[in-house]
């Protein structure tokens, strides 16, 4: 890390930090005052996106469902595949909480970065103790990419958008495969929401009625009960 002077904030990003077992201790040994920002998204969509990225570099890859399941008939998910393993956010967070308090971590919704970029960036600025300089006026939605872009700063000839590797169309994957993965992730998602105190289900922008969307992601028990009591009852299963 470069030397940071008084009044400066040094930032560094590496996607693999959050899922690397040794990373929390190493970061803690470097600086226990480090603030950590984690961007998460629906783990099923994240797995498909991961697969799409790899497929673009290796067209001979097996089909998504072949990699995602050890036994397609029984529906056993293969957690040794990194595209699946990374989305078990609760397991990775447990590792970080051994070294850092919850207050040192900010969890940013990848979905809301698309639908409300200024709002999520505002939370980041607050977390870092910065003035809210970046606002709605700095973004516009790029219909082609399906992502927001930064409006061009003064003196620049064009806006700043994500590169060619972002916004690729995903391959068609059967709804049955996606449903099996949602069933697999559901208890881990519930535990993650409990640990962070945040609900990352993006139902307002899914096109589905909110209760139907919540049930699809979290199961009928979750939407029919008060959350704290449900999480207390579900705790033994979540610890497995």
TAWO-V948035 format. One record per backbone hydrogen bond with DSSP energy under -0.5 kcal/mol. CO is the residue of the C=O (numbers start at 0). NH is the residue of the N-H. If there is no record, write none. Layout:
CO/NH
CO/NH
This chain:
2/4
4/7
8/10
13/16
14/17
15/19
16/19
18/20
19/22
19/23
21/25
22/26
23/27
24/28
25/29
26/30
30/33
35/105
37/39
37/107
39/109
41/45
42/46
43/47
44/48
45/49
46/50
47/51
48/52
49/53
50/54
51/55
53/56
53/57
57/60
62/65
62/66
63/67
64/68
67/77
70/74
70/75
74/76
75/69
75/70
76/78
77/80
79/81
80/83
80/84
81/85
83/86
84/87
86/88
87/90
87/91
88/92
89/93
90/94
91/95
92/96
94/97
95/98
95/99
100/103
101/104
103/35
105/37
105/107
107/39
107/109
108/112
109/113
110/113
110/114
111/115
115/119
116/120
117/121
118/122
119/123
120/124
121/125
122/126
123/127
124/129
125/128
130/132
132/134
134/137
135/138
137/150
139/141
139/148
140/142
141/145
141/146
146/141
148/139
149/159
152/155
158/160
159/149
162/165
173/177
174/178
175/179
176/180
177/181
178/182
179/183
180/184
181/185
182/186
184/188
185/189
186/190
187/191
188/192
189/193
190/194
191/195
192/196
192/197
197/199
200/202
202/205
208/212
209/213
210/214
211/215
212/216
213/217
213/218
214/218
218/221
218/222
219/223
220/224
221/224
225/229
226/230
227/231
228/232
229/233
230/234
231/234
233/236
233/237
234/238
236/239
